[in-house]
Amino acid sequence: MTAPAPDAHHETATALLPLVGGAANVTSVAHCMTRLRLGLRDRALVQDEALRAHPAVLGVVEDDTTYQIVLGPGTVARVTPAFEALLTSAGEPGTGDPSDLSPGDLSPHDLSARGEAIKAARKERNATPGKLLLRRLANIFVPLIPALIGCGVIAGLNGLLVNLHWLPALTPALTAIASGFMALIAVFVGLNTAKEFGGTPILGGAVAAIVVYAGVAKVEAFGQQLSPGQGGVLGALAAAVLAVHVEKWCRRHVPEALDVLLTPTVTVLVAGLVTVYGLMYAAGEVSGAIGTAADWLLVHAGAVAGFVLGGLFLPLVMLGLHQALIPIHTTLIEQQGHTVLLPILAMAGAGQVGAAAAVYVRLRHHTGLRRTIKSALPAGLLGVGEPLIYGVSLPLGRPFVTACVGGAFGGGFVGLFHMLGVTVGSTAIGPSGWALFPLLDGEQGLAVTTVAVYAGGLLTGYAAGFAATYLFGLDEATLTAAPAP
């Protein structure tokens, strides 16, 4: 498929800005893998119906702090700069006039509105210190995902070339390209952590760099010689958080005339000593325990563990708890070269696709809803599940549960083969669905069996999600309700 021209991305940004209330209503702009994340002064100024109807918009997600417009991978990275450029021009605020919901109405707009109502009801429950901490963790690690994906794809290509004994002169260079970022990922975690917690990013990066510095091998802590990289991203995260607290203390107590000299010195010295003589060892123990636990769980209870993880992932996403898994994935990738959890969790998206397909088949006369599903299914196959979740399964209720059933069976399939010795992992986080194929890895590398097991899991998830939804996912009232005009 041909990528949209740059002018098309500018046109999309130009169309979206007035629909969110104009430049004066936007307080912040950021983006992740698939979503344009906006901070808004007045949520009521958003024209929800017109925004959802825009052809570039795949869905809308709202949390406690941001209004998130789902544009899809690739597109969002190109629309965001154009959107930011438009914010220099003043815009007239839009006006929102949401339609009242009518129970039993199955129009795509009202299904989306019902999904928004469900999310709004959860909003107060989700605004807890724990959830805010998880969101901060996501803000630290999500910006690293593009580099993880790029390096992961290159690592997969390099592994394929090595296995085929092709281009032996090129593979050492590809190894360096793919591995360079992972060798220094602790530094980037330190930079982002300090920025997120209100410190000076470069000081967080300086302290985190200690974790990967080769010279720490000469240091002894707790009766052991430290090793470069010990503690990994968790050690870097803890070191940077400590650096922020030390820096803030210095800003309050150090005289202004001496601040430029003493504050960075004291911050790096104190946080660095604690990192070397405490945090690296402690974080190393935690990181090792994470890897051991993941391997033990899948080797000894792979099918059951996969069933549970695949079935619970969609609810975890709805509650925002999936963000706690990002550091775990990153730690496993840093330790083992891949995370064995992501391919299992990706099965939740397969269950979602199967459930949506069953709704499409059963509700033959609801052309509007079928049109929504038809437009959202390609994104769902590529792992972008928000349009199907918030536009179809969650508002309808039962299909969300049966989608979880599909994810459980898909996860159980992948977990079962892990017990049989076929490890399926991912060299990066972010993509799922079909988009995960280039990132697959395992103990045998990117082997035919690795790809086959992951593909079998997707097919199992599709089939189980479809069957569960077709048989149990739609009640009589939904099946007999007249379609909205």
RODO-2510 file (C-alpha; in nm, 4 decimals, decimal comma):
residues 485
     n   res          X          Y          Z
     1     m     0,0000     0,0000     0,0000
     2     t     0,1395     0,3422    -0,0967
     3     a     0,2093     0,5750     0,1963
     4     p     0,0131     0,9011     0,2034
     5     a     0,1954     1,2056     0,0690
     6     p     0,3271     1,4589     0,3205
     7     d     0,0489     1,7002     0,2159
     8     a    -0,2063     1,4381     0,3201
     9     h    -0,0613     1,4286     0,6725
    10     h    -0,0752     1,8086     0,6884
    11     e    -0,4362     1,8001     0,5695
    12     t    -0,5197     1,5459     0,8397
    13     a    -0,3636     1,7665     1,1095
    14     t    -0,5475     2,0708     0,9709
    15     a    -0,8781     1,8850     0,9822
    16     l    -0,8262     1,7492     1,3349
    17     l    -0,7229     2,0745     1,5037
    18     p    -1,0625     2,2520     1,4935
    19     l    -1,2360     1,9281     1,5933
    20     v    -1,0484     1,9254     1,9262
    21     g    -1,1376     2,2866     2,0012
    22     g    -0,8645     2,4703     1,8124
    23     a    -0,5114     2,5634     1,9052
    24     a    -0,6207     2,7558     2,2141
    25     n    -0,7713     2,4386     2,3607
    26     v    -0,4558     2,2247     2,3223
    27     t    -0,2114     2,2323     2,6144
    28     s     0,0255     1,9499     2,5137
    29     v     0,1010     1,7233     2,2179
    30     a     0,2762     1,3866     2,2143
    31     h     0,2427     1,0563     2,0363
    32     c     0,3094     0,6881     2,0986
    33     m     0,3034     0,3964     1,8540
    34     t    -0,0509     0,4556     1,7307
    35     r    -0,2054     0,7531     1,9116
    36     l    -0,1868     1,1313     1,8998
    37     r    -0,2010     1,2246     2,2704
    38     l    -0,3427     1,5696     2,3451
    39     g    -0,3789     1,7650     2,6660
    40     l    -0,6982     1,9744     2,6465
    41     r    -0,8164     2,2743     2,8456
    42     d    -1,1852     2,2049     2,7920
    43     r    -1,2985     1,8561     2,6973
    44     a    -1,6458     1,9862     2,6089
    45     l    -1,5089     2,1701     2,3049
    46     v    -1,4223     1,8453     2,1273
    47     q    -1,6533     1,7571     1,8380
    48     d    -1,6624     1,3835     1,9039
    49     e    -1,8939     1,2751     1,6224
    50     a    -1,7095     1,4668     1,3518
    51     l    -1,3721     1,3563     1,4885
    52     r    -1,4654     0,9874     1,4811
    53     a    -1,6072     1,0262     1,1314
    54     h    -1,2772     1,1522     0,9893
    55     p    -1,1342     0,8822     0,7602
    56     a    -0,7877     0,9007     0,9191
    57     v    -0,9203     0,8414     1,2716
    58     l    -0,9302     0,4749     1,3762
    59     g    -1,0711     0,5429     1,7217
    60     v    -1,0554     0,7632     2,0298
    61     v    -0,9293     0,6755     2,3785
    62     e    -0,9552     0,9036     2,6798
    63     d    -0,7716     0,8690     3,0097
    64     d    -0,7358     1,0969     3,3109
    65     t    -0,4836     1,3343     3,1546
    66     t    -0,4926     1,3030     2,7756
    67     y    -0,7313     1,2790     2,4836
    68     q    -0,5889     1,0145     2,2490
    69     i    -0,6731     0,9975     1,8788
    70     v    -0,5840     0,6614     1,7233
    71     l    -0,4254     0,7199     1,3825
    72     g    -0,2253     0,3990     1,3467
    73     p     0,1458     0,3184     1,3308
    74     g     0,3472     0,5301     1,0897
    75     t     0,0682     0,7797     1,0283
    76     v     0,0754     0,9222     1,3804
    77     a     0,4500     0,9897     1,3618
    78     r     0,3920     1,2027     1,0512
    79     v     0,0726     1,3802     1,1545
    80     t     0,2076     1,4863     1,4958
    81     p     0,4786     1,7258     1,3652
    82     a     0,2254     1,8832     1,1295
    83     f    -0,0202     1,9185     1,4176
    84     e     0,2446     2,0799     1,6379
    85     a     0,3292     2,3267     1,3609
    86     l    -0,0347     2,4327     1,3383
    87     l    -0,0481     2,5203     1,7078
    88     t     0,1388     2,8434     1,6363
    89     s    -0,1755     2,9693     1,4597
    90     a    -0,4796     3,0710     1,6617
    91     g    -0,7939     2,8704     1,6013
    92     e    -1,1536     2,9192     1,6988
    93     p    -1,2673     2,6645     1,9595
    94     g    -1,5059     2,4039     1,8333
    95     t    -1,8305     2,3159     1,9994
    96     g    -1,9374     1,9716     2,0920
    97     d    -2,2965     1,8560     2,0943
    98     p    -2,2946     1,4851     2,1808
    99     s    -2,6090     1,2970     2,0964
   100     d    -2,8055     1,1286     2,3700
   101     l    -2,7762     0,7538     2,3785
   102     s    -3,0727     0,5356     2,3084
   103     p    -3,0597     0,1891     2,4694
   104     g    -3,0709    -0,0866     2,2107
   105     d    -2,9565     0,1466     1,9326
   106     l    -2,6797    -0,0261     1,7416
   107     s    -2,5540     0,2579     1,5222
   108     p    -2,1737     0,2873     1,5059
   109     h    -2,1827     0,6383     1,6549
   110     d    -2,3917     0,5359     1,9538
   111     l    -2,1840     0,2232     2,0112
   112     s    -1,8770     0,4463     2,0272
   113     a    -2,0591     0,6857     2,2595
   114     r    -2,1555     0,3944     2,4823
   115     g    -1,7910     0,2895     2,4897
   116     e    -1,6977     0,6425     2,5980
   117     a    -1,9581     0,6256     2,8741
   118     i    -1,8081     0,3023     3,0027
   119     k    -1,4620     0,4581     3,0061
   120     a    -1,5916     0,7693     3,1815
   121     a    -1,7451     0,5540     3,4540
   122     r    -1,4054     0,3916     3,5097
   123     k    -1,2185     0,7201     3,5069
   124     e    -1,2638     0,8061     3,8723
   125     r    -1,1745     0,4544     3,9846
   126     n    -0,8559     0,4600     3,7786
   127     a    -0,7195     0,7901     3,9121
   128     t    -0,5158     0,6257     4,1886
   129     p    -0,1512     0,6781     4,2848
   130     g    -0,0716     0,3305     4,1530
   131     k    -0,2248     0,4051     3,8137
   132     l    -0,0442     0,7386     3,7927
   133     l     0,2840     0,5595     3,8666
   134     l     0,2138     0,3107     3,5886
   135     r     0,1439     0,5959     3,3507
   136     r     0,4791     0,7475     3,4432
   137     l     0,6492     0,4178     3,3689
   138     a     0,4806     0,4155     3,0298
   139     n     0,6011     0,7705     2,9633
   140     i     0,9568     0,6538     3,0341
   141     f     0,9583     0,3427     2,8173
   142     v     0,7130     0,4169     2,5328
   143     p     0,9483     0,6702     2,3643
   144     l     1,2068     0,3904     2,3410
   145     i     0,9781     0,1608     2,1413
   146     p     1,0654     0,2904     1,7901
   147     a     1,4346     0,2168     1,8518
   148     l     1,3498    -0,1240     1,9985
   149     i     1,1450    -0,2073     1,6898
   150     g     1,4052    -0,0847     1,4436
   151     c     1,6915    -0,2657     1,6149
   152     g     1,4730    -0,5730     1,6643
   153     v     1,3885    -0,6016     1,2954
   154     i     1,7560    -0,5589     1,2041
   155     a     1,8496    -0,8263     1,4597
   156     g     1,5952    -1,0626     1,3052
   157     l     1,7258    -0,9949     0,9549
   158     n     2,0812    -1,0498     1,0762
   159     g     1,9854    -1,3790     1,2396
   160     l     1,8246    -1,4940     0,9158
   161     l     2,1383    -1,4071     0,7186
   162     v     2,3572    -1,5897     0,9700
   163     n     2,1391    -1,9023     0,9577
   164     l     2,1456    -1,9013     0,5781
   165     h     2,5201    -1,8230     0,5668
   166     w     2,4506    -1,5267     0,3414
   167     l     2,6556    -1,2049     0,3244
   168     p     2,9061    -1,3027     0,5975
   169     a     3,0943    -0,9750     0,5488
   170     l     2,7816    -0,7738     0,6313
   171     t     2,6511    -0,9585     0,9381
   172     p     2,9110    -0,8175     1,1852
   173     a     2,8016    -0,4649     1,0896
   174     l     2,4343    -0,5571     1,1308
   175     t     2,5140    -0,7060     1,4704
   176     a     2,6717    -0,3781     1,5799
   177     i     2,3789    -0,1744     1,4476
   178     a     2,1192    -0,3965     1,6152
   179     s     2,3042    -0,4260     1,9465
   180     g     2,4333    -0,0713     1,9984
   181     f     2,1076     0,0675     2,1318
   182     m     2,0480    -0,2231     2,3678
   183     a     2,4015    -0,1867     2,5055
   184     l     2,3197     0,1706     2,6107
   185     i     1,9463     0,1459     2,6763
   186     a     2,0074     0,2141     3,0476
   187     v     2,1307     0,5641     2,9589
   188     f     1,8134     0,6435     2,7640
   189     v     1,6003     0,5106     3,0503
   190     g     1,7887     0,7403     3,2864
   191     l     1,7317     1,0432     3,0621
   192     n     1,3575     0,9761     3,0286
   193     t     1,3163     0,8971     3,3984
   194     a     1,4748     1,2221     3,5120
   195     k     1,2615     1,4154     3,2648
   196     e     0,9411     1,2417     3,3766
   197     f     1,0071     1,2977     3,7480
   198     g     1,1021     1,6620     3,7104
   199     g     1,4821     1,6482     3,7180
   200     t     1,7552     1,7393     3,4728
   201     p     1,7583     1,4652     3,2048
   202     i     2,1323     1,4695     3,1459
   203     l     2,2001     1,4124     3,5171
   204     g     1,9668     1,1125     3,5163
   205     g     2,1483     0,9808     3,2106
   206     a     2,4880     1,0398     3,3710
   207     v     2,3981     0,8352     3,6785
   208     a     2,2323     0,5611     3,4707
   209     a     2,5448     0,5373     3,2528
   210     i     2,7303     0,3989     3,5547
   211     v     2,5259     0,0797     3,5183
   212     v     2,6730     0,0008     3,1767
   213     y     3,0237     0,1409     3,2294
   214     a     3,2881    -0,1304     3,1886
   215     g     3,4894     0,0031     3,4829
   216     v     3,2336    -0,1119     3,7403
   217     a     3,3842    -0,4586     3,7006
   218     k     3,6599    -0,3385     3,9381
   219     v     3,4081    -0,2541     4,2137
   220     e     3,3066    -0,5011     4,4844
   221     a     2,9647    -0,4788     4,6508
   222     f     2,8038    -0,7267     4,8898
   223     g     3,1068    -0,9519     4,8541
   224     q     3,0747    -0,9749     4,4750
   225     q     3,2437    -0,8073     4,1822
   226     l     2,9959    -0,6000     3,9874
   227     s     2,9534    -0,6627     3,6162
   228     p     2,8712    -0,4024     3,3486
   229     g     2,4978    -0,3914     3,2891
   230     q     2,4125    -0,5521     3,6233
   231     g     2,0646    -0,4369     3,7194
   232     g     1,9923    -0,3270     3,3637
   233     v     1,7023    -0,0926     3,2983
   234     l     1,5605    -0,1426     3,6476
   235     g     1,8877    -0,0277     3,8028
   236     a     1,8991     0,2700     3,5670
   237     l     1,5402     0,3576     3,6537
   238     a     1,6085     0,3476     4,0282
   239     a     1,9351     0,5404     3,9907
   240     a     1,7683     0,8198     3,7919
   241     v     1,4785     0,8500     4,0377
   242     l     1,7282     0,8823     4,3209
   243     a     1,9238     1,1429     4,1219
   244     v     1,6062     1,3502     4,0792
   245     h     1,5414     1,3497     4,4554
   246     v     1,9023     1,4450     4,5317
   247     e     1,8921     1,7211     4,2713
   248     k     1,5681     1,8664     4,4100
   249     w     1,7142     1,8632     4,7614
   250     c     2,0197     2,0507     4,6362
   251     r     1,8056     2,3090     4,4557
   252     r     1,6324     2,3886     4,7845
   253     h     1,9430     2,4048     5,0053
   254     v     2,2421     2,5048     4,7917
   255     p     2,3029     2,8832     4,7606
   256     e     2,2241     3,0161     4,4136
   257     a     2,5820     3,1342     4,3615
   258     l     2,7089     2,7779     4,4075
   259     d     2,4179     2,5927     4,2454
   260     v     2,5751     2,5510     3,9009
   261     l     2,8802     2,3858     4,0580
   262     l     2,7538     2,1962     4,3611
   263     t     2,4133     2,0668     4,2519
   264     p     2,5275     1,8501     3,9573
   265     t     2,8356     1,7373     4,1494
   266     v     2,6452     1,6300     4,4602
   267     t     2,3683     1,4736     4,2497
   268     v     2,6007     1,2543     4,0453
   269     l     2,8259     1,1706     4,3427
   270     v     2,5560     1,0728     4,5922
   271     a     2,3276     0,8957     4,3460
   272     g     2,6303     0,7327     4,1800
   273     l     2,7700     0,5905     4,5053
   274     v     2,4308     0,4523     4,6058
   275     t     2,3928     0,3025     4,2577
   276     v     2,7327     0,1321     4,2654
   277     y     2,7152     0,0058     4,6234
   278     g     2,3465    -0,0817     4,6418
   279     l     2,1106    -0,0313     4,3502
   280     m     2,3038    -0,2288     4,0891
   281     y     2,3190    -0,5348     4,3119
   282     a     1,9543    -0,5107     4,4221
   283     a     1,8236    -0,4425     4,0717
   284     g     2,0374    -0,7262     3,9375
   285     e     1,8719    -0,9663     4,1795
   286     v     1,5259    -0,8450     4,0794
   287     s     1,6074    -0,8633     3,7059
   288     g     1,7424    -1,2152     3,7439
   289     a     1,4302    -1,3188     3,9345
   290     i     1,2083    -1,1823     3,6548
   291     g     1,3893    -1,3855     3,3896
   292     t     1,3933    -1,7003     3,6031
   293     a     1,0243    -1,6662     3,6894
   294     a     0,9189    -1,6167     3,3265
   295     d     1,1182    -1,9178     3,2090
   296     w     0,9987    -2,1400     3,4948
   297     l     0,6363    -2,0407     3,4445
   298     l     0,6300    -2,1209     3,0743
   299     v     0,8415    -2,4366     3,0986
   300     h     0,6392    -2,5927     3,3821
   301     a     0,2916    -2,4454     3,3275
   302     g     0,3097    -2,3023     2,9779
   303     a    -0,0375    -2,3950     2,8557
   304     v    -0,2141    -2,2787     3,1722
   305     a     0,0002    -1,9669     3,2059
   306     g    -0,0557    -1,8807     2,8398
   307     f    -0,4312    -1,9346     2,8778
   308     v    -0,4491    -1,7028     3,1793
   309     l    -0,2193    -1,4332     3,0371
   310     g    -0,3868    -1,4320     2,6960
   311     g    -0,7314    -1,4178     2,8526
   312     l    -0,6576    -1,1406     3,1005
   313     f    -0,4613    -0,9033     2,8808
   314     l    -0,7586    -0,7112     2,7368
   315     p    -0,8974    -0,6376     3,0874
   316     l    -0,5479    -0,5316     3,1946
   317     v    -0,5398    -0,2885     2,9038
   318     m    -0,8801    -0,1519     3,0000
   319     l    -0,7608    -0,0923     3,3575
   320     g    -0,4263     0,0524     3,2492
   321     l    -0,2376    -0,2211     3,4348
   322     h    -0,0634    -0,3465     3,1193
   323     q     0,1817    -0,0576     3,1575
   324     a     0,3426    -0,2421     3,4474
   325     l     0,4591    -0,5059     3,1968
   326     i     0,6699    -0,2646     2,9901
   327     p     0,9753    -0,2728     3,2222
   328     i     0,9398    -0,6515     3,2454
   329     h     0,9419    -0,6884     2,8660
   330     t     1,2410    -0,4561     2,8406
   331     t     1,4282    -0,6475     3,1100
   332     l     1,3690    -0,9798     2,9334
   333     i     1,4838    -0,8346     2,5995
   334     e     1,7952    -0,6964     2,7671
   335     q     1,8716    -1,0312     2,9358
   336     q     1,7683    -1,2900     2,6789
   337     g     1,7445    -1,0960     2,3536
   338     h     1,3660    -1,1379     2,3412
   339     t     1,0555    -1,1323     2,5599
   340     v     0,8593    -1,4562     2,5720
   341     l     0,5558    -1,2809     2,7189
   342     l     0,4639    -1,0525     2,4296
   343     p     0,3688    -1,3223     2,1726
   344     i     0,1350    -1,4747     2,4313
   345     l    -0,0220    -1,1402     2,5213
   346     a    -0,0590    -1,0600     2,1498
   347     m    -0,3146    -1,3403     2,1308
   348     a    -0,5641    -1,1083     2,3022
   349     g    -0,5716    -0,9075     1,9796
   350     a    -0,6393    -1,2252     1,7820
   351     g    -0,9376    -1,3030     2,0035
   352     q    -1,0609    -0,9480     1,9461
   353     v    -1,0410    -0,9890     1,5676
   354     g    -1,2281    -1,3198     1,5826
   355     a    -1,5000    -1,1686     1,8009
   356     a    -1,5454    -0,8733     1,5657
   357     a    -1,5706    -1,1083     1,2670
   358     a    -1,8470    -1,3028     1,4407
   359     v    -2,0401    -0,9819     1,5131
   360     y    -2,0020    -0,8906     1,1469
   361     v    -2,1483    -1,2247     1,0399
   362     r    -2,4354    -1,2386     1,2865
   363     l    -2,5584    -0,8788     1,2579
   364     r    -2,6095    -0,8901     0,8809
   365     h    -2,8673    -0,6137     0,8670
   366     h    -2,6760    -0,3588     1,0740
   367     t    -2,4877    -0,2062     0,7856
   368     g    -2,3413     0,0825     0,9865
   369     l    -2,1845    -0,1449     1,2458
   370     r    -2,0626    -0,3855     0,9772
   371     r    -1,9020    -0,0911     0,7980
   372     t    -1,7209     0,0049     1,1192
   373     i    -1,5941    -0,3513     1,1663
   374     k    -1,4874    -0,3808     0,8033
   375     s    -1,2816    -0,0616     0,8232
   376     a    -1,1250    -0,1527     1,1596
   377     l    -1,0377    -0,5178     1,0911
   378     p    -0,7192    -0,4481     0,8871
   379     a    -0,5827    -0,2415     1,1756
   380     g    -0,6857    -0,5171     1,4176
   381     l    -0,4982    -0,7782     1,2152
   382     l    -0,1877    -0,5604     1,2462
   383     g    -0,2278    -0,5364     1,6220
   384     v    -0,4082    -0,2001     1,6506
   385     g    -0,7108    -0,3080     1,8499
   386     e    -0,8558     0,0176     1,9851
   387     p    -1,1098     0,0756     1,7043
   388     l    -1,2572    -0,2724     1,7537
   389     i    -1,2465    -0,2556     2,1335
   390     y    -1,4037     0,0869     2,1788
   391     g    -1,6231     0,0844     1,8719
   392     v    -1,7582    -0,2718     1,8828
   393     s    -1,6831    -0,5261     2,1558
   394     l    -1,6750    -0,3126     2,4710
   395     p    -1,9999    -0,1204     2,4029
   396     l    -2,1801    -0,4436     2,3117
   397     g    -2,0563    -0,6079     2,6329
   398     r    -2,0563    -0,9805     2,5725
   399     p    -1,8214    -0,9731     2,2699
   400     f    -1,5548    -0,8217     2,4920
   401     v    -1,5745    -1,1265     2,7190
   402     t    -1,5745    -1,3718     2,4286
   403     a    -1,2776    -1,1870     2,2760
   404     c    -1,0937    -1,2608     2,6006
   405     v    -1,1858    -1,6278     2,5544
   406     g    -1,0250    -1,6224     2,2101
   407     g    -0,7112    -1,4613     2,3543
   408     a    -0,6981    -1,7277     2,6260
   409     f    -0,7022    -2,0162     2,3768
   410     g    -0,4438    -1,8480     2,1553
   411     g    -0,2177    -1,7845     2,4551
   412     g    -0,2640    -2,1405     2,5715
   413     f    -0,1570    -2,2673     2,2287
   414     v     0,1694    -2,0688     2,2335
   415     g     0,2329    -2,1612     2,5979
   416     l     0,1811    -2,5306     2,5267
   417     f     0,4531    -2,5300     2,2620
   418     h     0,6851    -2,3489     2,5014
   419     m     0,6449    -2,6485     2,7336
   420     l     0,7359    -2,8705     2,4376
   421     g     1,0584    -2,6783     2,3813
   422     v     0,9609    -2,4305     2,1089
   423     t     1,0315    -2,0840     2,2479
   424     v     0,8499    -1,7948     2,0818
   425     g     0,9722    -1,4490     2,1762
   426     s     0,9805    -1,0956     2,0406
   427     t     1,2928    -0,8820     2,0070
   428     a     1,0920    -0,5615     2,0654
   429     i     0,7713    -0,4382     2,2235
   430     g     0,4918    -0,2409     2,0622
   431     p     0,3717    -0,4359     1,7571
   432     s     0,1460    -0,7389     1,7745
   433     g    -0,0748    -0,9310     1,5332
   434     w     0,0799    -0,9794     1,1913
   435     a     0,3182    -0,6883     1,2549
   436     l     0,5035    -0,9040     1,5094
   437     f     0,6272    -1,1589     1,2531
   438     p     0,9482    -0,9662     1,1630
   439     l     1,0355    -0,9389     1,5334
   440     l     0,9929    -1,3052     1,6271
   441     d     1,2832    -1,4825     1,7932
   442     g     1,3439    -1,7900     2,0073
   443     e     1,6067    -2,0331     2,1206
   444     q     1,6366    -2,1504     1,7595
   445     g     1,6297    -1,7922     1,6297
   446     l     1,3819    -1,6955     1,3587
   447     a     1,3167    -2,0586     1,2662
   448     v     1,0237    -2,2051     1,0745
   449     t     0,8898    -2,3631     1,3938
   450     t     0,8971    -2,0272     1,5762
   451     v     0,6951    -1,8598     1,3012
   452     a     0,4609    -2,1587     1,2704
   453     v     0,3772    -2,1657     1,6414
   454     y     0,3038    -1,7934     1,6513
   455     a     0,0887    -1,8220     1,3375
   456     g    -0,0907    -2,1195     1,4915
   457     g    -0,1605    -1,9148     1,8025
   458     l    -0,3108    -1,6341     1,5945
   459     l    -0,5330    -1,8777     1,4037
   460     t    -0,6411    -2,0385     1,7315
   461     g    -0,7247    -1,6984     1,8767
   462     y    -0,9210    -1,5988     1,5668
   463     a    -1,1172    -1,9252     1,5652
   464     a    -1,1878    -1,9359     1,9396
   465     g    -1,2891    -1,5692     1,9500
   466     f    -1,5181    -1,6174     1,6511
   467     a    -1,6794    -1,9356     1,7853
   468     a    -1,7308    -1,8014     2,1381
   469     t    -1,8846    -1,4792     2,0072
   470     y    -2,0977    -1,6490     1,7426
   471     l    -2,2431    -1,8913     1,9969
   472     f    -2,2569    -1,6846     2,3156
   473     g    -2,1533    -1,3264     2,2452
   474     l    -2,4818    -1,1702     2,1334
   475     d    -2,8036    -1,1795     2,3320
   476     e    -3,1478    -1,2005     2,1788
   477     a    -3,2207    -0,8298     2,2275
   478     t    -2,9116    -0,7314     2,0325
   479     l    -2,9855    -0,9805     1,7551
   480     t    -3,3442    -0,8645     1,7112
   481     a    -3,2951    -0,4901     1,7634
   482     a    -3,3723    -0,2860     1,4535
   483     p    -3,0658    -0,1238     1,2992
   484     a    -3,0323     0,2504     1,3434
   485     p    -3,1157     0,4572     1,0365
***
